[in-house]
Amino acid sequence: MTETRVGAIVVTGAAGGIGAAVVERLRGAGHTVIALDATADPTTDVTRFDVTERAQWEHVARVAGSEGGVSGLVNCAGITRRARLGEVTERDMLDAYSVNVVGPTIGMQALRPVFLRGASVVNVGSIAALTAHYPVAYTSSKWALRGLTHTAALELGPDGIRVNIVHPGFIDTPMTASAPPAFRDTSIDETSLGRAGSAVEVAAVIEFLLSPAAGYVTGSEITVDGGATSHGGVKSISDALAAHSPATSVSL
């Protein structure tokens, strides 16, 4: 973005990873950013915030409304629960849905009265929302976020408000750093570009969706995954065949 738009941009999950990269990029372009995070360091300008608390969202709406309104919302806050189907608990499911789905829902409800015409909402999903992935609470919550995105795009479109979702692949962030090494290695093996992505690369796509350049883009899903989902899981098969029969042409 090369010009400053009227109104603030609200970013959740702003203290680290993709959220922090979004905040840095937007502020560097001259935007007013309200940065929110559940684990905010009091020495920073990120406000401690619980996305599941309606009263806190309503407070943000009042503050932003008094200062000119909101031109963008980035729902980046998210949590993972890695239990598989046989071990997942009700608490795992509720926790994942509360942050990953209910939080963005309340955010759009609370900010709707102060959204400026032309405002943009960007939800941060995951390639787990496009495939069958083993952590069932996280995966199903991200699939639900896709549905929320499309429904909100339909509902808010008449007000000139756009709603889109970005699906990061394996991105180097504190969340992915907590995963087992085998998860990282295998994820990169399944990525066509053969490397992990960076938070800055995801932030660049989010910045585009917030900008007037994406003024006719709504209800869309954009992957930022290095090609991980484009092959539908065939990369492992392709690589295995190439390794064992490099001179043989095999059609599937």
C-alpha positions in Angstrom: 0.0 0.0 0.0 1.3 3.4 -0.9 -1.3 5.6 0.6 -2.7 6.0 4.1 -6.4 5.2 4.4 -8.8 6.9 6.8 -9.5 4.8 9.9 -7.6 2.3 12.0 -6.7 -1.3 11.1 -7.3 -3.7 14.0 -4.9 -6.7 14.2 -5.3 -9.6 16.6 -2.5 -12.0 17.4 -0.2 -9.0 17.0 2.6 -9.9 19.4 4.4 -12.4 17.3 4.6 -14.4 14.1 2.4 -13.4 11.2 0.4 -10.8 13.3 3.6 -9.0 14.3 4.7 -8.9 10.7 1.4 -7.5 9.6 1.6 -4.7 12.2 5.1 -3.8 11.2 4.3 -3.7 7.5 1.1 -1.6 8.0 2.8 0.9 10.4 5.7 1.2 8.0 3.2 2.2 5.3 1.7 4.9 7.6 -1.4 3.2 8.8 -2.9 3.6 12.3 -2.9 0.1 13.8 -4.6 -1.2 16.9 -2.5 -4.2 17.8 -4.1 -6.8 20.1 -2.7 -10.0 21.6 -3.5 -12.3 24.5 0.2 -12.5 25.5 1.1 -8.9 25.0 4.3 -7.6 26.7 3.3 -4.5 28.7 6.5 -2.8 27.6 5.3 -2.8 23.9 2.5 -1.0 22.2 0.5 -4.2 21.8 -2.7 -4.2 24.0 -3.5 -7.3 26.0 -6.7 -8.7 24.6 -8.9 -11.7 24.7 -10.6 -12.3 21.4 -13.4 -14.4 23.0 -14.5 -11.5 25.3 -17.2 -9.4 23.7 -16.8 -6.6 26.2 -13.2 -6.1 25.1 -14.2 -6.0 21.4 -16.9 -3.4 22.2 -14.3 -1.3 24.0 -12.1 -1.4 20.9 -15.1 -0.4 18.7 -15.8 2.6 20.9 -12.2 3.8 20.9 -11.8 3.3 17.1 -15.2 4.8 16.4 -14.3 8.0 18.4 -11.1 8.3 16.3 -12.5 7.9 12.8 -13.6 4.4 12.5 -12.1 1.1 11.3 -10.9 0.5 7.7 -9.5 -3.0 8.3 -9.6 -6.0 10.6 -7.0 -8.8 10.5 -8.2 -11.9 12.6 -4.8 -13.4 13.1 -5.1 -14.7 16.6 -5.2 -18.5 16.7 -4.4 -21.5 18.8 -3.6 -25.1 18.0 -4.5 -28.3 19.8 -2.6 -31.2 18.3 -4.6 -34.2 19.6 -5.8 -36.7 17.1 -9.4 -37.9 16.8 -8.9 -40.7 19.3 -7.5 -38.5 22.0 -9.1 -35.1 21.4 -11.2 -33.8 24.3 -14.2 -31.6 24.5 -12.0 -28.9 26.0 -9.6 -29.1 23.1 -12.5 -28.6 20.6 -14.1 -25.7 22.6 -10.7 -23.9 23.1 -9.9 -24.1 19.4 -13.3 -23.0 18.3 -13.5 -20.2 20.9 -10.3 -18.5 19.6 -10.2 -19.5 16.0 -13.9 -19.1 15.1 -15.9 -17.3 17.8 -13.3 -14.6 18.3 -13.4 -13.5 14.6 -17.2 -13.7 14.7 -17.5 -11.4 17.7 -14.9 -9.1 16.2 -16.9 -8.6 13.0 -20.1 -8.1 15.0 -18.6 -5.5 17.4 -16.7 -3.5 14.7 -19.5 -3.6 12.1 -21.0 -0.3 13.3 -17.6 1.5 13.0 -16.4 -0.1 9.8 -15.9 2.5 7.1 -17.4 1.8 3.7 -14.6 0.0 1.7 -13.3 -1.6 4.9 -11.6 -5.0 4.5 -11.6 -8.0 6.8 -8.8 -10.6 6.4 -9.1 -13.9 8.3 -6.0 -16.0 8.7 -6.9 -19.7 8.1 -4.5 -22.5 7.3 -3.8 -25.1 4.7 -5.3 -27.4 7.4 -8.6 -25.8 6.3 -8.2 -27.2 2.8 -7.0 -30.8 3.6 -7.5 -33.6 6.1 -4.9 -32.8 8.8 -4.4 -34.8 11.9 -5.0 -32.2 14.7 -8.8 -32.5 14.6 -9.7 -29.5 16.8 -7.4 -27.1 15.0 -8.3 -28.5 11.5 -12.1 -28.4 12.0 -12.0 -24.9 13.5 -10.1 -23.6 10.5 -12.6 -25.3 8.2 -15.3 -23.4 10.2 -13.4 -20.2 9.7 -13.7 -20.7 5.9 -17.5 -20.9 6.3 -17.6 -17.8 8.5 -15.5 -15.9 5.9 -17.9 -16.7 3.0 -21.0 -16.0 5.1 -19.6 -12.7 6.3 -18.6 -11.7 2.7 -22.2 -12.3 1.7 -23.6 -10.4 4.7 -21.3 -7.4 4.7 -20.9 -6.9 0.9 -23.9 -4.6 0.6 -22.2 -2.3 3.1 -19.1 -2.2 0.9 -17.1 -4.3 3.4 -14.9 -7.1 1.9 -14.1 -10.3 3.7 -11.4 -12.7 2.6 -9.2 -15.5 4.1 -5.6 -16.3 3.7 -4.3 -19.9 4.2 -0.6 -20.0 5.2 1.3 -23.2 4.7 4.4 -24.1 6.8 5.5 -20.7 8.0 8.4 -20.1 10.5 6.6 -18.7 13.5 6.7 -19.4 17.3 3.6 -21.7 16.9 5.3 -23.9 14.3 8.6 -23.9 16.2 6.8 -25.8 19.0 5.9 -28.6 16.6 8.1 -31.8 16.5 11.1 -31.6 14.1 9.5 -34.3 11.9 6.5 -32.0 11.3 8.8 -29.3 10.0 10.8 -31.6 7.8 7.8 -33.4 6.3 5.9 -30.2 5.8 8.8 -28.8 3.8 9.1 -32.0 1.8 5.5 -31.6 0.8 6.1 -27.9 -0.3 6.7 -27.4 -4.0 9.2 -24.6 -3.4 11.1 -26.8 -1.0 11.3 -24.3 1.9 9.4 -22.8 4.8 7.6 -19.5 4.3 8.2 -16.4 6.3 5.7 -14.3 8.2 6.6 -11.3 6.0 5.5 -13.2 2.9 2.1 -13.8 4.4 1.9 -10.3 5.7 2.4 -9.0 2.1 -0.7 -10.8 0.9 -2.7 -9.6 3.8 -1.6 -6.1 3.1 -2.8 -6.4 -0.5 -6.2 -7.7 0.6 -6.6 -4.7 2.9 -5.7 -2.2 0.2 -7.9 -0.5 -2.5 -6.0 -2.6 -5.1 -8.1 -5.6 -3.9 -11.3 -3.5 -4.0 -13.2 -6.1 -6.0 -11.9 -9.1 -4.1 -14.3 -10.6 -1.5 -15.2 -14.1 -0.4 -11.9 -15.3 -1.7 -9.4 -17.8 -0.4 -5.7 -17.3 -1.1 -3.0 -19.9 -0.2 0.4 -18.7 0.8 1.9 -22.2 1.0 4.7 -22.6 -1.5 2.5 -24.9 -3.5 1.9 -27.4 -0.7 -1.8 -27.8 -1.4 -1.7 -27.4 -5.2 -0.6 -31.0 -5.8 -3.2 -32.6 -3.5 -0.7 -34.8 -1.7 0.8 -36.2 -4.9 4.2 -34.7 -4.3 5.3 -37.6 -2.1 4.3 -40.0 -4.8 6.0 -38.0 -7.6 9.2 -37.7 -5.6 9.2 -41.4 -4.8 8.7 -42.4 -8.4 11.4 -40.0 -9.6 13.9 -41.4 -7.0 13.3 -45.0 -8.0 12.7 -44.6 -11.7 14.1 -41.3 -12.9 14.0 -42.2 -16.5 10.5 -43.7 -16.5 7.4 -41.7 -17.3 4.5 -42.7 -15.1 1.0 -41.2 -15.5 -1.4 -41.2 -12.5 
